Amino acid sequence: MNLRISIFLAALLLLGATTACTTKPNSVSTNKTAQELLGNPEYLAISYGGYRGETRDEQPTIVQLKEDLLIMHAAGIRILRTYNLQLDHAPNVLRAIRELKEEDASFEMYVMLGAWIDCKNAWTELEPDHSQESIENNESEIQKAVKYATEFPDIVKVIAVGNEAMVHWAASYFVHPSVILKYVKYLQELKSMGKLSPDLWITSSDNFASWGGAEDAYHNESLTELIHAVDYISMHTYPFHDTHYNRGFWEQDAIFSDSLSDSLQVLAAMERAANYAKGQYESVKRYMHTVGADKPIHIGETGWATVSVGHYGENGSFAADEYKEALYYNAMREWTEKEGMSCFYFQAFDEQWKDPNHPRGSENHFGLFTIDGKAKYAFWELVDQGAFEGLGRSGQPITKTFDGDVEALMETVRTPKTKGH
């Protein structure tokens, strides 16, 4: 049976979203350093992929990237995270930012540039060899990162070596921390030699487990050395996925459920989810201190999908919908800003290439905007404020999902299951 949540509670959420999403820098472009940007609440961060088609062979144009950049800028975003350099997307994002800066001196946007790292035989018909790296591909990624960091020093403020490249469940491509360490040390050496800006920060962006926050299988000398070598730890945390894989923190006790209304059960479940993410952060922080390091920790990825027909929808944990995404988004922004951390929220726009055979698969629906440019519930208040006036995506103006009908949106919200069901 669909859940009906009161309009009053929905209005409260919208008011909360106003404070969480509309912070904007007061200054014009000043070419800030990574140290000045990360943890600065006036410089919101986000993960960005501008792909609009069902395959990455369909690369976004500079015009399309500029559309997206202006939309994100209007939402208060000032730092983007990209993921790889073997495709045109990331370098074209840099070119698009430069063009916008040339057109408008007040336009300010920075980039955390990702270099993709793989093991040998990754993404081939051969068995992945996790004991060796894909040297040719990895070295190409690193050299391109150096090239673009040198060419766009006013934009590229961070290089991230690998994306979830050390986590064991990434069976198609993960590598030993020693591989990541090698490239981090190389980039740090280039900084010390004056071949890269000393203000450029180097990290790797990976799951909390890969940073030592989980089982002992991840703890080794290379990871310890890596923690000391990076300028900060970029940590991923996904309570959304664990609503299926670790449902104990998500599901309600039957007695507890009987004592709360449906709406309060949803709010309580999302509070537990936010606390779960905070717990993973604390586990990484504790491990970092056990190896004698004291580096900043920022959230490299976290997010909440709005659609699922699998593990996270009506056939699973009931986690996916826009209301829960908004609750989680605001909770993460509030927590990380209070703690002086950046949160590269995943992600700006829905992308359908990730699971093209399943249009309603959760991986396609982590965006705060739909592919056609509709603002999801977390950003409805920005639409009301006129933040996106005159902006659009693919010829469509920025409007609200559900045509702004709160009752229609709330009809999609389901309470978590009780334990044992």
PyMOL commands that set and color helices and strands:
alter all, ss='L'
color gray80, all
select helices_A, chain A and resi 7-21+34-37+62-74+89-103+135-151+177-192+208-211+216-218+221-229+239-245+247-249+254-259+262-290+322-339+362-364+377-385+401-404+406-410
alter helices_A, ss='H'
color red, helices_A
select strands_A, chain A and resi 44-47+77-81+110-115+119-120+129-133+156-163+201-207+233-236+297-302+343-345+392-393+396-397
alter strands_A, ss='S'
color yellow, strands_A
deselect
rebuild
show_as cartoon
